Amino acid sequence: MILLELKHYIKKHQQVTLNNIQTHFDLSEETALGLLEYLLQQGHVVALQQSSSCTTKTCHTNCAQPHKTQRYQWSDSVKKPVVIPVHLQ
């Protein structure tokens, strides 16, 4: 159930951070990352390239914790390869 709700949330907002997901669903970091990993593996969500503009690592925006500010984007075109086993005789 939560996985489906998370898919809808990311699709609605197009881009979210781990912190957004944790706050919206009241999840621990470990749980949120686990759910995201599943969606990343399926190809429904892609992790966007991060910029490293912060140099002090002392601000209040979680820049010292890059996983918190990592952005994830919904992907309408699933990029998971389909594996079809073929047996030749």
N, C-alpha and C positions, 0 to 999 in steps of 0.2 A: 504494500500500500504506500509506504513512504517513498519507495523508489519511483512509483508512478507520479506522486505529488512533486517529487524533486524534478522529474523530467518536465512536467508542466511548468514549474517555477522557472527553470532555466530557459525553456522555450519562450515563455512570456517575456522575460527580461533580456533575452538574447545573450547578455554577458553578465556574469556574476563572479564574485570572489568566494573563497572558502569561508571568509568571515561573514559574508552575506548569508550563505547557506546555514552556517552554525546559528546565527542570530534568528533567522526566519523560522527554522524548524526546531530550535532549541536542542541542538545536537552537540555532542562532544566532537573535538577535532578528529579523533580516531574514527568515529562513526561516519562523519561527513566525508572524510577521505576514502573510506571503504566504499561508500555509495558512489562517489565520483569515479573511483577506479573502475567500477563495474561499467558505468556509462562511457568512460573513456575507452575501455576495451571493446565495447560494442560499436563504438564510432559515433554515437549520438552526440557526444560532447568532445570538443577539442580544447587542449590547453594552449593558450595564446603566449607568444613570446613576451617575456617581461623586460622592461627597461630598468636599468640600474641608475636612476638619476639621483638617488640619495647618497650622500657622502658621509654624513655624520652618524647615522644609525642611532640617533638619540631622540628622534621626533616621536609623536604619539600616533602615527599613522600605520604602525606595524611594518615599516619598511625594513626593520632589522630582522623581521621574520618573513622572508619572501614567500613562503608557502601560504601565509595568511592573505597576501595581496595578489597571489597568482590568479589570473583571470581565466575563466572557462567560458566557452561560447557554444551555443547550440548549433548543431549541424543537421540540416534537413537531408543531406545526402550521406547516408551511412557509409563509412569507408572501411568497414570490416570485411576482410576477404572471406569468401565462402570456400570452404575446403570440402571437396568431393573425393572420397577415396575411390580409386580405380584399381581393379585387380586384373592383371593381364596374365593369360595362360599361354 
